[in-house]
Structure formats: C-alpha cells, structure tokens
Amino acid sequence: MSGEPMLGEAITSYLGRVSAGDRDACARELNRFGRWYGFDKPLKSIQPVDLERYQEQLNATGVDNKRLEPLRGFLSDAKAKKLIETSLAVHVRLRRAKGAGKGSDARSNEPETVKMTEAGFANLKAELARLETEVRPEIQEMMQRAAADKDMRENAPYHAAKEKLSEVQTRINAIKAQLQASEIVEQTVSTISVGMGSTVAVRDLADNEEMSYTVVGPGEVNARQGKISIQSPMARALLDRTVGDTIEVETPSGRHRFRIERIEAN
C-alpha cells in the first residue's frame, strides 16, 4: 500500500489477508468501526482517545466485548507493518463479563462512580441535549422520508439512517449512564503525582516511544489535545503514580510497560 492509507483502504487490505473462515465476522466489526470513525480519514489520525470513546459506546449497550478482537488484531497488524507509529492495540481491551471469575458478588452489578469536573459534567449535559433534541429527531425524519420507498430490501438510505440512529442512541445511553454515576471532583495542581488534570509524558519501554496524555473526565476528552478519559486503562494505571514509576497496562498478549517521564499540572 503506497502513500498514507485511509482507514477504509487499510481495512480492505487487511481483510484480504484474513482467513476465509474469519473474514465475514472480521469485516462486519471493522466496517462498524470504519463507519463510526470515518473510512475516508487517515489511518494515522486514530488516537487512543478515539478508541476509548468507541469502546465506551459499545459497553453502554451491554454487547459482547469480544467484538473488539478484530479491531485489536487490525491495529496490531498496522503497527507491525509500520502503517501507524503508535501501539494503538494496547488501548483496545476486552473486559470480563460481570460476575465472572472468583470472588464476584452482588457488588459487581453496582454502577461504577465516574469522576468528572464541573466543566466535563456541563459538556456532557450539553451533548446529551443536542443529541436528543437535534440529532436524533433529524435522523428519525430521514428514516421516515426513506421509508416512503416501500422496497426496504434495497433501501440503502433507510438502512444507513437506521444504523446511524443506533449509534446515536448508544451514545445517548452512555452519556446518561455517566451522568447518573458522576462524582464531581476538582482538577489536581500537583506535579508530584498523577491526578485529574495532570499532563503526563510516558515512555513505552518496548518501543522506546514517548507519548503525552492529559487525564480528564468524560466530557473533556479531546483526541487532538491528547486528553484521555480517567476511566481508560492507561489513566487508571497512571493515577497517584510519580515520575520514574513504571506502570503496566493489560494488553492482549500480556502486560505493556511504560515509564513516567514527566508530570505537569494544568
């Protein structure tokens, strides 16, 4: 593949190397991600925070988290072929089903507290209002117009709108769950240990690659600015740690190790 590939091109190329028995299931999940992120966007533009947000939407629906396996394999392959520079696969994780494993009890069904700032809470409420009052009604109207064509089998606009509506409803459900479980906290001002609002430079000890993240709550995640959710595996591993500490983040092949290089307070 020459030049900088778009996501759609990279997915097509990857699927051509997947075994015939796994191709259909793999294509279904990768195309789902492609529609969500944008087939026409550069593969290299994907950020860890994008993957976190995508997974949050899937988890909000209660679907089997194993559907992330094709995406994880695709990103691992892209890194191996040097199509991307960052080890994105580490940010795709599979969660054990609730109640699975030893020691599980009724507490496993209790909602987890979601820490966020007042600004993040306000941002989520604003996004929720926009989705419910503007975006969802607009898509529903598109579906009604498309439904005027009685042959639903070949009605591509209807099916596209229906899938988009499902994605929007998934996001609405995720935001409502986060707001309901929210705990308002203040941003940290410490440069000694990592907390809410800290900007942290870490080094991937496997690839000797330095990356920078800012730990924020839901509603403040920003891929362009490197802001990651406090609920993400990376942020969870970083919290309360100090410069020089080595952290481990669970990956499909084991644990991935990072060293904290610097901590800044915003």
N, C-alpha and C positions, 0 to 999 in steps of 0.2 A: 504494500500500500504506500503510494508516494504522497509527499506533502503532509500537511497536518490534517488527519482524518476527522470528519464529522462523526458524531455519535452513531448515526444511522449506518454510515459506511463501515465503521468498526464492528458494529453488531453483525452486519451481513457477512463480513469477512470471518468473524469468529464462529458464527453458526455453520459456515462451510467446513469447519474443522471439527465440529461436534459429531459424535457418533449418531448414526441414523436413528437409533432407538431412543436417544435422549433429545433429539433436535426439536421435536414439536413442543415438548414441555419447556425446554430452554428458550425457544423462540417466543413462546407466549409470555414468559416472565420478563425477558429482556425488552420485548416490544412494549410491555406495560410501562417499564421504566423509561423507555425512549419517548413514549407519548407524554409521560409526566414531565420529563426534563426538557425534551426537545430534540428530535432526531437531527435537526439542522444546526445544532450547537457543536462547537469543537469538543472533541473528547477531552482535551486537556483542560477545558474550562470547569469540569466537575470538581467540586470542592467537598471536603469531608462534611461540612455542614449541610450540603445538599443531600448527602446520603442519610444523615441523621434525620432530616425532616421527612424524607421519603419513608424511612422506617417507622417514624412516629405515626404517620398516616396509616400504614399497614397495621401497626399494632393496635391502633384505635378501633379497627374493625374486628379484632379478635381472630384474624385469619391465621392459618398455619404459618409460622415464621420460616419454615423450611423453603418457602417460595423465594427466599433471598439467596439460596445456594447458587442458582445460575448467575446472578448478578455478581456475587463474590468471585466465582470462577472466571467470569468475563474480565473483571478488574485485575485479577491476579495475572491472567494471560496478557493483558495490556501492559502491565508493568514489566513482565518478563520480556516482552518484545519491544520495550522502551518506547511505547506509544504514549505513555504518561510518565511523569517524573516522580510522582508521589505514590507511596504504597497505600492506595485507597482501599484495598481489600480489608485492611485492618479495621476499617470503620464500618464494615458490614458484619453484623454479629447475629448469631442465632440464639434465641432465648429458650430456656427450658420451659415447658408448659407449666402453668400454675398447678401447684400441688404435686409436681413430680419430684422424685428424689426423697432421700431420708430427711426426717425432721420437719417435713411440711405440715402445716396445720391450718386452722381457720384464718390465721393472720395473713396467709399468702393471698387471700382474696380481698384484703383490705386495700383501698387505693393508696398509692404511694404519694407522700407530700411532694409537691412541685414548688421548689423555691424560685422566686422571681422578684424583680424590683417593681416599684410602683409604675415606672415607665413601661416596663415589659407587660405588666397587667393591663395597662391602658391600651397598649398597642394590640394586644390580643383581643380585647373587647371591641376595638375599632375594626379589626379584621373580621371578627365574627359578624358584626353588624353589616359590614359591606357584603360579605358572602350571603347572608340571609336575606338582605333587602334589595340587593342589586344583582349579584352574580347568579344565584340560584334561580330567581324569577326569570332572568334573561334566558338561561339555558332551558328552563321549562317551556318558555314561549317558543324557542327554537324547535323543541321537540314537538310541540303542538302543530307548528307550521309544517314540519317534515312529515307528521303523521297523516297529513291530508293525502299523501300518496299511499294508497291502500296496500300496495305490494311491499310489505315490510321486509320481505326476504332480501330485496335488492335496494333497500332504502339506506344508503350509506350515511347521509346526513343525520338521519334519525338515530342510527346506532352510534355514531360518533358523539352526538349530543348526549345520548343516554350514558355513555361511558364517562363523558366529562362530568355529568351530573353526579355520578357515583363518586368520582374523585373529589368533587367539591363537598359532597355530603360527608365523605370520610374526613376531610379537613375540618368541617364544622364540628363533627363529633369529637375530634381530637382536641380542638380548642376548648369546647365545653368541659371535657374531662379535666384539662389542665387548669382551667379557671376554678372549677369546683374543688380541686385538690390543692389550690395555690396557698403558699405561705409567703407573705411579703417580707423581704429582707433588705438590708442596706448593702451597698457595694463596699468592698474592702478598700482600705487605704494602705494596707501593709505591703511592703516589698520583701518581707521576711518569709512569709508562707503564702501559698496559693489560696485565694478565696474568690468570691463573686466579684467580678470586675477586673481580676488580675489578667495581665498580658504575660504569657509565659513562652519563652523560647526553649524548645526541647530538641535534642539530637537523637535521631533514630540510630541506635547502636549497631544495627545490622547493615544499613546503607550509608552510615556516616552522613546523614542528611539532616540539616537543621530546619525546623519548622516553627512557626509562631502561632499561638492561639490566644484568644481572649475568652475567658469563661463568663458567659452571660446566661440569663434565664430565658425561658420561652418568651417570644415576642420581641426579642432583641437580636436574634440570630441573624447574621449577615455574612454571606459567603465571601463577598468581595473584601470585607474587612477582617476576615479570619475569625469571626466570632462564633464560638461553638456552644451548644446547649450544656448547661450544668448537669443535665441528665445523661449526656453522652458518656460512653465508656472511657474516653480519654479524659474528660473533665473529672469524672468520678475518681480516676486514678491520681489526678493531679492535686485534688483538694487537700489542703493542710500540709502539703509537702514543701520542702525548701530547696534552695539552689544546691546542686550537687547530688541530690537524691536520684536514684534510679527507680523508675516505675515500670510496671508490667501491665500490658493491656491484652486481654484474651483475644486470640486470633484463631482462625480455623485450624491452623497447623500447630497450635500451642500458644505460648505467650510471647508477645512482642515487647522488646525492651527499649526504653527511652531514658535519657538523662536530662535533668532540668539544668539549663544553662543560665537563664536569667529570669527574674520576676520583676515586673513593673506594675505600679498601681496607677489606674486611670482616674 
